[in-house]
Amino acid sequence: MKTRGRPKGRSTDRRSFGPLGDLIRKNRLEQGYGLADVAKACSCSVQFISNIEHGRAPLPWEKISAVSSFLGIAVDELQAANLAVRSDFQSFAKTAKARAGIAASTFTLAARDKELQDILAAYHGASIASRKKFVKSAIKLLTE
């Protein structure tokens, strides 16, 4: 009888699915963990971790510390990579591939700044109307 799904084992697929997926997958494989190990460590389903690695879902902010501890990835590195797949960040960085790369690098550096982290956390928790108002005010202030 034929079994369903892919055979178990290591994938030879080395395509890039974005900074977050690549970061998690690289560290997971280097340490010899499977998707189920990461899923168990952060109380998620295997499919959800697979979706994160393939760039189809962002990592929930509340799961970052669990993934960081389990895989030994710096929290700020995970946060910066996670911003790249968040829908609100994608709309900012979608104009060109080069701009997206520059924006991701900028956010990686910015993630080390505590004040900027506080601003980003407040922005993430704000309503869409407040976000639009903030962006408009920030651009006006920074371009004067």
MDTraj code that builds the backbone (N, CA, C; nanometers):
import mdtraj as md
import numpy as np

residues = "MET LYS THR ARG GLY ARG PRO LYS GLY ARG SER THR ASP ARG ARG SER PHE GLY PRO LEU GLY ASP LEU ILE ARG LYS ASN ARG LEU GLU GLN GLY TYR GLY LEU ALA ASP VAL ALA LYS ALA CYS SER CYS SER VAL GLN PHE ILE SER ASN ILE GLU HIS GLY ARG ALA PRO LEU PRO TRP GLU LYS ILE SER ALA VAL SER SER PHE LEU GLY ILE ALA VAL ASP GLU LEU GLN ALA ALA ASN LEU ALA VAL ARG SER ASP PHE GLN SER PHE ALA LYS THR ALA LYS ALA ARG ALA GLY ILE ALA ALA SER THR PHE THR LEU ALA ALA ARG ASP LYS GLU LEU GLN ASP ILE LEU ALA ALA TYR HIS GLY ALA SER ILE ALA SER ARG LYS LYS PHE VAL LYS SER ALA ILE LYS LEU LEU THR GLU".split()
xyz = np.array([
    [0.0839, -0.1178, 0.0000],
    [0.0000, 0.0000, 0.0000],
    [0.0886, 0.1244, 0.0000],
    [0.0516, 0.2220, -0.0810],
    [0.1280, 0.3454, -0.0935],
    [0.1026, 0.4363, 0.0272],
    [0.2098, 0.4965, 0.0802],
    [0.1946, 0.5874, 0.1933],
    [0.1710, 0.7284, 0.1429],
    [0.1082, 0.8072, 0.2248],
    [0.0777, 0.9456, 0.1873],
    [0.1916, 1.0383, 0.2274],
    [0.2031, 1.1484, 0.1552],
    [0.2994, 1.2523, 0.1907],
    [0.4400, 1.2218, 0.1449],
    [0.5287, 1.3111, 0.1805],
    [0.6696, 1.2951, 0.1452],
    [0.7357, 1.1974, 0.2400],
    [0.8407, 1.1307, 0.1937],
    [0.9146, 1.0439, 0.2853],
    [0.9839, 1.1279, 0.3924],
    [0.9975, 1.0714, 0.5096],
    [1.0638, 1.1434, 0.6192],
    [1.2130, 1.1557, 0.5908],
    [1.2730, 1.2589, 0.6456],
    [1.4161, 1.2781, 0.6273],
    [1.4467, 1.4218, 0.5916],
    [1.5714, 1.4473, 0.5617],
    [1.6142, 1.5833, 0.5299],
    [1.5799, 1.6198, 0.3870],
    [1.5318, 1.7397, 0.3715],
    [1.5002, 1.7900, 0.2386],
    [1.6278, 1.8430, 0.1742],
    [1.6378, 1.8254, 0.0445],
    [1.7524, 1.8809, -0.0282],
    [1.7151, 2.0134, -0.0933],
    [1.5939, 2.0592, -0.0689],
    [1.5451, 2.1848, -0.1255],
    [1.6157, 2.3018, -0.0568],
    [1.6850, 2.3833, -0.1329],
    [1.7603, 2.4957, -0.0762],
    [1.7080, 2.6310, -0.1245],
    [1.5831, 2.6333, -0.1753],
    [1.5260, 2.7607, -0.2193],
    [1.5108, 2.8555, -0.1012],
    [1.5159, 2.9845, -0.1303],
    [1.4959, 3.0852, -0.0272],
    [1.3486, 3.1241, -0.0229],
    [1.2937, 3.1314, 0.0977],
    [1.1554, 3.1736, 0.1156],
    [1.1477, 3.2988, 0.2022],
    [1.2539, 3.3759, 0.2067],
    [1.2549, 3.4989, 0.2841],
    [1.3430, 3.4874, 0.4068],
    [1.3748, 3.6011, 0.4674],
    [1.4711, 3.6028, 0.5773],
    [1.4280, 3.5233, 0.7004],
    [1.3009, 3.5277, 0.7361],
    [1.2567, 3.4561, 0.8560],
    [1.2617, 3.3052, 0.8350],
    [1.2023, 3.2593, 0.7262],
    [1.2018, 3.1157, 0.6970],
    [1.3419, 3.0598, 0.6823],
    [1.4266, 3.1346, 0.6108],
    [1.5649, 3.0897, 0.5911],
    [1.6399, 3.0817, 0.7242],
    [1.6191, 3.1811, 0.8097],
    [1.6875, 3.1856, 0.9393],
    [1.6464, 3.0664, 1.0270],
    [1.5174, 3.0424, 1.0368],
    [1.4693, 2.9320, 1.1205],
    [1.5119, 2.7977, 1.0621],
    [1.4918, 2.7810, 0.9320],
    [1.5249, 2.6533, 0.8675],
    [1.6741, 2.6220, 0.8788],
    [1.7594, 2.7222, 0.8516],
    [1.9047, 2.7029, 0.8575],
    [1.9463, 2.6563, 0.9972],
    [1.8998, 2.7261, 1.0992],
    [1.9369, 2.6901, 1.2363],
    [1.8781, 2.5554, 1.2775],
    [1.7561, 2.5279, 1.2359],
    [1.6924, 2.3996, 1.2685],
    [1.7710, 2.2833, 1.2085],
    [1.8052, 2.2950, 1.0798],
    [1.8776, 2.1873, 1.0123],
    [2.0199, 2.1712, 1.0657],
    [2.0869, 2.2832, 1.0949],
    [2.2229, 2.2760, 1.1495],
    [2.2265, 2.1997, 1.2815],
    [2.1187, 2.2112, 1.3587],
    [2.1138, 2.1453, 1.4893],
    [2.0484, 2.0075, 1.4831],
    [2.0080, 1.9675, 1.3635],
    [1.9512, 1.8343, 1.3458],
    [1.8080, 1.8180, 1.3940],
    [1.7354, 1.9281, 1.4069],
    [1.5966, 1.9213, 1.4512],
    [1.5021, 1.9078, 1.3329],
    [1.3886, 1.8453, 1.3579],
    [1.2820, 1.8374, 1.2591],
    [1.1787, 1.9451, 1.2863],
    [1.0842, 1.9584, 1.1952],
    [0.9758, 2.0549, 1.2135],
    [0.8985, 2.0269, 1.3425],
    [0.8786, 1.8991, 1.3728],
    [0.8029, 1.8611, 1.4930],
    [0.8724, 1.9081, 1.6208],
    [1.0050, 1.9075, 1.6217],
    [1.0796, 1.9529, 1.7402],
    [1.0554, 2.1015, 1.7658],
    [1.0630, 2.1813, 1.6599],
    [1.0412, 2.3260, 1.6733],
    [0.8957, 2.3524, 1.7103],
    [0.8044, 2.2807, 1.6459],
    [0.6617, 2.2983, 1.6742],
    [0.6308, 2.2707, 1.8214],
    [0.6879, 2.1640, 1.8737],
    [0.6652, 2.1287, 2.0141],
    [0.7231, 2.2353, 2.1072],
    [0.8409, 2.2861, 2.0737],
    [0.9073, 2.3858, 2.1583],
    [0.8287, 2.5159, 2.1681],
    [0.7558, 2.5514, 2.0627],
    [0.6821, 2.6785, 2.0671],
    [0.5306, 2.6582, 2.0671],
    [0.4871, 2.5358, 2.0959],
    [0.3436, 2.5043, 2.1058],
    [0.2656, 2.5438, 1.9807],
    [0.3180, 2.5051, 1.8663],
    [0.2535, 2.5305, 1.7370],
    [0.2381, 2.3969, 1.6654],
    [0.1637, 2.3980, 1.5564],
    [0.1534, 2.2765, 1.4754],
    [0.2735, 2.2671, 1.3813],
    [0.3018, 2.1471, 1.3363],
    [0.4097, 2.1249, 1.2398],
    [0.3805, 2.2035, 1.1123],
    [0.2546, 2.2019, 1.0676],
    [0.2167, 2.2738, 0.9460],
    [0.2424, 2.4234, 0.9605],
    [0.2170, 2.4781, 1.0799],
    [0.2382, 2.6212, 1.1005],
    [0.3866, 2.6561, 1.0898],
    [0.4727, 2.5739, 1.1487],
    [0.6173, 2.5977, 1.1379],
    [0.6604, 2.5860, 0.9922],
    [0.6064, 2.4896, 0.9205],
    [0.6364, 2.4756, 0.7777],
    [0.5932, 2.6006, 0.7011],
    [0.4751, 2.6524, 0.7333],
    [0.4273, 2.7749, 0.6676],
    [0.5194, 2.8929, 0.6958],
    [0.5699, 2.9026, 0.8168],
    [0.6636, 3.0103, 0.8518],
    [0.7921, 2.9949, 0.7706],
    [0.8453, 2.8733, 0.7656],
    [0.9692, 2.8498, 0.6910],
    [0.9526, 2.8765, 0.5413],
    [0.8333, 2.8563, 0.4890],
    [0.8088, 2.8786, 0.3464],
    [0.7557, 3.0187, 0.3165],
    [0.7576, 3.1079, 0.4151],
    [0.7192, 3.2465, 0.3930],
    [0.5703, 3.2688, 0.3780],
    [0.4888, 3.1719, 0.4181],
    [0.3437, 3.1861, 0.4050],
    [0.2786, 3.2416, 0.5305],
    [0.3549, 3.2531, 0.6387],
    [0.2999, 3.3043, 0.7640],
    [0.4116, 3.3692, 0.8448],
    [0.3794, 3.4759, 0.9167],
    [0.4788, 3.5344, 1.0074],
    [0.4822, 3.4550, 1.1378],
    [0.5868, 3.4720, 1.2124],
    [0.5979, 3.4102, 1.3444],
    [0.5233, 3.5000, 1.4429],
    [0.4275, 3.4459, 1.5187],
    [0.3581, 3.5306, 1.6163],
    [0.4584, 3.5915, 1.7142],
    [0.4396, 3.7184, 1.7450],
    [0.5345, 3.7896, 1.8319],
    [0.5536, 3.7172, 1.9643],
    [0.4466, 3.6589, 2.0183],
    [0.4571, 3.5926, 2.1486],
    [0.5335, 3.4605, 2.1426],
    [0.5618, 3.4098, 2.0235],
    [0.6361, 3.2837, 2.0079],
    [0.7855, 3.3069, 1.9839],
    [0.8247, 3.4320, 1.9648],
    [0.9641, 3.4620, 1.9308],
    [1.0611, 3.4144, 2.0389],
    [1.0286, 3.4383, 2.1656],
    [1.1234, 3.3991, 2.2709],
    [1.1392, 3.2472, 2.2784],
    [1.0315, 3.1720, 2.2542],
    [1.0410, 3.0250, 2.2574],
    [1.1296, 2.9734, 2.1441],
    [1.1107, 3.0277, 2.0240],
    [1.1930, 2.9864, 1.9096],
    [1.3379, 3.0284, 1.9320],
    [1.3560, 3.1491, 1.9851],
    [1.4899, 3.1998, 2.0138],
    [1.5638, 3.1079, 2.1115],
    [1.4972, 3.0717, 2.2191],
    [1.5592, 2.9842, 2.3194],
    [1.5895, 2.8462, 2.2629],
    [1.4953, 2.7901, 2.1889],
    [1.5109, 2.6540, 2.1387],
    [1.6209, 2.6439, 2.0337],
    [1.6233, 2.7389, 1.9406],
    [1.7209, 2.7318, 1.8312],
    [1.8470, 2.8146, 1.8558],
    [1.8490, 2.8928, 1.9646],
    [1.9671, 2.9735, 1.9947],
    [1.9869, 3.0902, 1.8994],
    [1.8777, 3.1462, 1.8504],
    [1.8835, 3.2624, 1.7607],
    [1.8543, 3.3859, 1.8447],
    [1.9297, 3.4933, 1.8241],
    [1.9075, 3.6170, 1.8987],
    [1.7661, 3.6695, 1.8734],
    [1.7006, 3.7165, 1.9798],
    [1.5639, 3.7678, 1.9693],
    [1.5554, 3.8809, 1.8678],
    [1.6512, 3.9741, 1.8706],
    [1.6445, 4.0875, 1.7777],
    [1.6591, 4.0426, 1.6324],
    [1.7350, 3.9372, 1.6107],
    [1.7512, 3.8840, 1.4754],
    [1.6195, 3.8231, 1.4254],
    [1.5511, 3.7502, 1.5132],
    [1.4206, 3.6928, 1.4775],
    [1.3167, 3.8022, 1.4544],
    [1.3169, 3.9042, 1.5405],
    [1.2206, 4.0134, 1.5255],
    [1.2408, 4.0862, 1.3934],
    [1.3645, 4.1141, 1.3599],
    [1.3934, 4.1848, 1.2348],
    [1.3513, 4.1017, 1.1141],
    [1.3818, 3.9727, 1.1165],
    [1.3419, 3.8852, 1.0059],
    [1.1903, 3.8722, 0.9992],
    [1.1256, 3.8705, 1.1146],
    [0.9800, 3.8580, 1.1202],
    [0.9108, 3.9800, 1.0594],
    [0.9706, 4.0966, 1.0767],
    [0.9122, 4.2179, 1.0188],
    [0.9008, 4.2083, 0.8672],
    [0.9934, 4.1378, 0.8063],
    [0.9945, 4.1273, 0.6605],
    [0.8748, 4.0508, 0.6064],
    [0.8137, 3.9651, 0.6862],
    [0.6985, 3.8893, 0.6377],
    [0.5659, 3.9404, 0.6924],
    [0.5699, 4.0347, 0.7813],
    [0.4457, 4.0914, 0.8341],
    [0.3780, 4.1718, 0.7237],
    [0.2502, 4.1612, 0.7123],
    [0.1789, 4.2266, 0.6022],
    [0.1949, 4.3779, 0.6047],
    [0.1989, 4.4374, 0.7238],
    [0.2132, 4.5828, 0.7286],
    [0.3525, 4.6260, 0.6834],
    [0.4552, 4.5431, 0.7039],
    [0.5890, 4.5760, 0.6570],
    [0.6013, 4.5498, 0.5078],
    [0.5378, 4.4443, 0.4585],
    [0.5453, 4.4125, 0.3161],
    [0.4915, 4.5270, 0.2320],
    [0.3846, 4.5904, 0.2774],
    [0.3295, 4.7006, 0.1991],
    [0.4284, 4.8168, 0.1914],
    [0.5109, 4.8327, 0.2943],
    [0.6127, 4.9374, 0.2943],
    [0.7286, 4.9028, 0.2010],
    [0.7677, 4.7752, 0.2003],
    [0.8898, 4.7354, 0.1305],
    [0.8680, 4.6704, -0.0055],
    [0.7464, 4.6713, -0.0589],
    [0.7177, 4.5968, -0.1812],
    [0.7599, 4.6651, -0.3098],
    [0.7994, 4.7904, -0.3063],
    [0.8236, 4.8653, -0.4296],
    [0.9322, 4.8058, -0.5181],
    [1.0414, 4.7607, -0.4591],
    [1.1493, 4.7032, -0.5405],
    [1.2301, 4.6067, -0.4559],
    [1.2886, 4.5100, -0.5204],
    [1.3672, 4.4090, -0.4491],
    [1.4831, 4.4742, -0.3732],
    [1.5508, 4.5672, -0.4363],
    [1.6635, 4.6343, -0.3709],
    [1.6170, 4.7112, -0.2481],
    [1.5050, 4.7821, -0.2606],
    [1.4531, 4.8590, -0.1475],
    [1.4141, 4.7655, -0.0331],
    [1.3578, 4.6501, -0.0661],
    [1.3201, 4.5537, 0.0375],
    [1.4436, 4.5053, 0.1127],
    [1.5525, 4.4805, 0.0381],
    [1.6760, 4.4370, 0.1025],
    [1.7333, 4.5439, 0.1931],
    [1.7302, 4.6677, 0.1470],
    [1.7788, 4.7796, 0.2279],
    [1.6912, 4.7975, 0.3512],
    [1.5593, 4.7883, 0.3327],
    [1.4674, 4.8038, 0.4453],
    [1.4891, 4.6943, 0.5493],
    [1.5072, 4.5712, 0.5043],
    [1.5303, 4.4609, 0.5982],
    [1.6603, 4.4822, 0.6749],
    [1.7650, 4.5293, 0.6062],
    [1.8926, 4.5575, 0.6730],
    [1.8763, 4.6689, 0.7753],
    [1.8010, 4.7710, 0.7376],
    [1.7762, 4.8829, 0.8277],
    [1.7022, 4.8357, 0.9521],
    [1.6006, 4.7526, 0.9337],
    [1.5255, 4.7023, 1.0480],
    [1.6099, 4.6096, 1.1346],
    [1.7029, 4.5367, 1.0748],
    [1.7918, 4.4512, 1.1530],
    [1.8757, 4.5371, 1.2472],
    [1.9310, 4.6452, 1.1944],
    [2.0101, 4.7361, 1.2775],
    [1.9221, 4.8061, 1.3801],
    [1.8035, 4.8478, 1.3368],
    [1.7129, 4.9199, 1.4256],
    [1.6633, 4.8316, 1.5397],
    [1.6569, 4.7026, 1.5165],
    [1.6072, 4.6115, 1.6197],
    [1.6970, 4.6108, 1.7428],
    [1.8185, 4.6581, 1.7295],
    [1.9110, 4.6635, 1.8434],
    [1.8913, 4.7900, 1.9279],
    [1.8123, 4.8839, 1.8786],
    [1.7876, 5.0106, 1.9464],
    [1.6605, 4.9983, 2.0314],
    [1.6732, 5.0071, 2.1634],
    [1.5601, 4.9875, 2.2554],
    [1.4481, 5.0876, 2.2307],
    [1.4804, 5.2138, 2.2084],
    [1.3760, 5.3140, 2.1853],
    [1.2985, 5.2843, 2.0577],
    [1.3704, 5.2436, 1.9543],
    [1.3039, 5.2102, 1.8287],
    [1.2197, 5.0836, 1.8437],
    [1.2657, 4.9892, 1.9237],
    [1.1854, 4.8688, 1.9511],
    [1.0535, 4.9066, 2.0176],
    [1.0606, 5.0020, 2.1115],
    [0.9389, 5.0470, 2.1793],
    [0.8424, 5.1124, 2.0805],
    [0.8968, 5.1923, 1.9887],
    [0.8136, 5.2566, 1.8864],
    [0.7488, 5.1513, 1.7973],
    [0.8278, 5.0525, 1.7539],
    [0.7746, 4.9470, 1.6672],
    [0.6682, 4.8642, 1.7387],
    [0.6886, 4.8366, 1.8666],
    [0.5891, 4.7603, 1.9427],
    [0.4589, 4.8393, 1.9548],
    [0.4705, 4.9696, 1.9818],
    [0.3509, 5.0535, 1.9910],
    [0.2807, 5.0621, 1.8558],
    [0.3589, 5.0742, 1.7495],
    [0.3028, 5.0796, 1.6141],
    [0.2279, 4.9504, 1.5836],
    [0.2875, 4.8376, 1.6172],
    [0.2263, 4.7069, 1.5911],
    [0.0927, 4.6929, 1.6640],
    [0.0819, 4.7478, 1.7832],
    [-0.0408, 4.7366, 1.8616],
    [-0.1451, 4.8426, 1.8318],
    [-0.1110, 4.9397, 1.7484],
    [-0.2025, 5.0506, 1.7193],
    [-0.3057, 5.0128, 1.6133],
    [-0.4119, 5.0911, 1.6095],
    [-0.5143, 5.0706, 1.5063],
    [-0.4590, 5.1148, 1.3711],
    [-0.5240, 5.0717, 1.2644],
    [-0.4795, 5.1092, 1.1299],
    [-0.4855, 5.2603, 1.1116],
    [-0.5905, 5.3229, 1.1640],
    [-0.6032, 5.4688, 1.1527],
    [-0.4878, 5.5389, 1.2242],
    [-0.4523, 5.4892, 1.3431],
    [-0.3408, 5.5485, 1.4175],
    [-0.2084, 5.5272, 1.3451],
    [-0.1912, 5.4103, 1.2838],
    [-0.0687, 5.3828, 1.2083],
    [-0.0538, 5.4807, 1.0925],
    [-0.1623, 5.5011, 1.0189],
    [-0.1577, 5.5938, 0.9051],
    [-0.1237, 5.7349, 0.9515],
    [-0.1840, 5.7762, 1.0609],
    [-0.1583, 5.9092, 1.1168],
    [-0.0116, 5.9211, 1.1599],
    [0.0400, 5.8165, 1.2255],
    [0.1787, 5.8152, 1.2700],
    [0.2743, 5.8268, 1.1516],
    [0.2521, 5.7443, 1.0486],
    [0.3403, 5.7450, 0.9316],
    [0.3406, 5.8826, 0.8664],
    [0.2232, 5.9407, 0.8510],
    [0.2123, 6.0733, 0.7893],
    [0.2908, 6.1772, 0.8706],
    [0.2737, 6.1742, 1.0017],
    [0.3447, 6.2688, 1.0890],
    [0.4951, 6.2450, 1.0876],
    [0.5360, 6.1186, 1.0915],
    [0.6788, 6.0858, 1.0923],
    [0.7460, 6.1303, 0.9631],
    [0.6830, 6.1028, 0.8507],
    [0.7408, 6.1438, 0.7224],
    [0.7517, 6.2951, 0.7151],
    [0.6487, 6.3637, 0.7588],
    [0.6511, 6.5104, 0.7578],
    [0.7648, 6.5629, 0.8463],
    [0.7770, 6.5073, 0.9652],
    [0.8810, 6.5506, 1.0588],
    [1.0210, 6.5220, 1.0055],
    [1.0409, 6.4055, 0.9463],
    [1.1737, 6.3651, 0.9004],
    [1.2158, 6.4284, 0.7683],
    [1.1224, 6.4819, 0.6927],
    [1.1575, 6.5417, 0.5635],
    [1.1587, 6.6937, 0.5663],
    [1.1304, 6.7530, 0.6790],
    [1.1337, 6.9003, 0.6885],
    [1.2740, 6.9513, 0.7054],
])
top = md.Topology()
chain = top.add_chain()
for i, resn in enumerate(residues, 1):
    res = top.add_residue(resn, chain, resSeq=i)
    for name in ("N", "CA", "C"):
        top.add_atom(name, md.element.get_by_symbol(name[0]), res)
traj = md.Trajectory(xyz[None], top)
